[in-house]
Amino acid sequence: MPIRAPASTSAALGAVLAGGRGSRIGGAKALVELDSRPLVGHAVAALREAGLEAVVVAKPGSELPPLACEVVRERPLPIHPIAGILTALDAARGRPIVALACDMPFVPPALLAHLALLEAHVAVPMLDGRLEPGVARFEVSAAAALRRALHREEPLREAIGSLDPAVVDEAELGRFGDPRRILLNVNTSGDLRLAEAGLQPSERALP
């Protein structure tokens, strides 16, 4: 699907998805600290710096640090990223959303702003020929298909691929930094060590 960028300012809602179990990193992933800040705090800060209103979407029992933004609680079940996306779309009340996984601390605000401004019902990065749905734009027009995919328990990548998404390819991602660093997910303690090693002092988020 072609990408068209409008000249108008985006009214998108920035949604940090924090409803996962975090089992591979020992639980409560949103609380895991990187450079003295919880992972969820990095995501909220990036969305705000991009000029977006930010909310955090989490399960009723999800542990979160103190946050200076609204927290939207999704239903306890199912545990699936699509459930968080649909909850965020409901909270956006007709606005598009830019969804960002809470475990992606290096997504630059400029990329988030770029996604917010795209005229596409779904827009998602691609790396090495694979969609990377940890950061993506959704409009309410995608909600019905996402609900059907959730009912079928489709993986998020497969569900998005079926929606003819606008793709931000590796060359375009390169305008915003190293694509592999941008799309790093902190899923395990090993990923956290990689993130700690790759964080440059000049790139540290302000408290």
SVG drawing of the C-alpha trace seen along z (x, -y; Angstrom):
<svg xmlns="http://www.w3.org/2000/svg" viewBox="-15 -21 43 40">
<polyline fill="none" stroke="black" stroke-width="0.4" points="0.0,0.0 1.5,-3.4 2.4,-5.9 1.1,-9.4 2.2,-12.0 -0.3,-14.9 0.7,-18.4 -1.7,-18.7 -0.6,-18.2 -1.4,-14.7 -4.1,-14.2 -2.9,-10.6 -2.9,-9.1 0.3,-7.5 -0.3,-4.2 2.3,-2.3 1.4,1.4 2.3,2.9 -0.1,5.8 2.3,8.7 3.4,11.2 7.1,10.5 7.8,14.2 11.1,14.2 12.6,11.4 11.2,12.5 7.9,10.5 6.8,6.9 8.7,5.9 7.5,2.3 9.4,1.9 12.7,3.1 15.2,0.3 17.5,-1.0 19.7,-4.0 17.8,-4.5 14.4,-4.7 11.7,-2.0 11.3,-0.7 7.7,-2.0 9.0,-5.5 11.3,-5.5 8.3,-4.7 6.1,-7.4 8.9,-10.0 9.5,-9.2 5.8,-9.6 5.6,-12.9 8.7,-14.2 7.0,-13.3 4.2,-15.6 1.6,-12.9 -0.7,-12.6 0.4,-9.4 -1.4,-6.7 -0.3,-3.3 -2.4,-0.3 -2.0,2.6 -3.8,5.5 -5.7,5.0 -2.9,6.8 0.1,5.4 2.6,3.7 3.6,0.2 5.8,-2.5 4.3,-6.0 3.4,-7.6 2.5,-11.1 0.0,-10.0 -3.3,-8.1 -3.3,-4.4 -6.0,-2.5 -6.7,1.0 -7.7,3.6 -9.6,6.8 -7.8,9.5 -8.1,11.9 -7.0,12.6 -3.3,11.8 -2.4,10.7 -1.0,7.5 -4.0,7.1 -6.2,6.8 -4.0,3.8 -4.3,2.2 -8.0,2.5 -8.3,1.0 -6.1,-1.9 -8.3,-2.4 -11.4,-2.5 -9.6,-5.1 -8.7,-7.2 -12.4,-7.7 -11.9,-7.8 -8.4,-9.1 -5.6,-7.1 -3.1,-5.6 0.7,-5.1 1.2,-1.9 4.6,-1.3 5.6,1.8 6.9,0.9 10.1,2.9 11.4,0.8 13.4,-2.0 15.3,-3.2 12.4,-4.1 13.2,-7.8 10.5,-10.4 11.0,-11.5 9.9,-8.1 6.9,-8.1 5.9,-11.5 6.5,-10.3 4.1,-7.3 1.5,-9.6 1.4,-11.8 1.1,-9.0 -2.2,-8.6 -2.6,-4.8 -5.0,-2.7 -2.1,-0.6 1.6,-1.5 4.5,0.6 8.3,0.9 9.9,3.8 13.4,5.2 15.0,8.1 11.7,8.7 9.7,9.1 7.1,6.8 8.1,5.4 4.8,4.6 6.2,3.4 5.7,-0.1 2.9,-0.8 0.1,-3.2 -3.5,-2.1 -6.7,-3.8 -10.1,-2.8 -10.9,-1.4 -8.6,1.5 -10.4,2.4 -13.0,4.9 -10.3,7.0 -8.1,6.9 -11.0,8.2 -11.5,11.1 -7.8,11.8 -7.9,11.7 -10.8,14.1 -8.7,16.5 -5.7,15.9 -3.6,14.9 -0.1,13.7 0.1,9.9 2.6,9.9 0.3,12.2 -2.8,10.1 -1.1,6.9 0.3,8.5 -3.2,9.4 -4.3,5.7 -2.2,4.5 -0.2,2.2 1.9,-0.8 5.5,0.4 8.3,-1.8 11.2,0.1 14.8,0.4 16.0,-2.5 13.3,-4.8 14.0,-3.6 17.7,-4.5 16.7,-8.2 16.0,-7.9 19.0,-5.9 20.3,-2.3 17.2,-0.2 18.3,2.7 18.9,0.5 15.6,-1.3 13.7,2.0 15.4,3.7 13.0,5.4 14.1,6.0 12.6,9.4 15.3,11.1 18.2,10.3 20.5,10.7 18.5,8.1 18.8,5.8 22.6,6.2 22.6,5.3 20.5,2.3 22.8,1.2 25.8,1.6 24.3,-0.3 23.0,-3.3 25.2,-6.4 25.3,-9.1 24.2,-11.7 21.1,-9.6 19.9,-9.1 16.3,-10.4 15.9,-13.2 14.1,-12.3"/>
</svg>
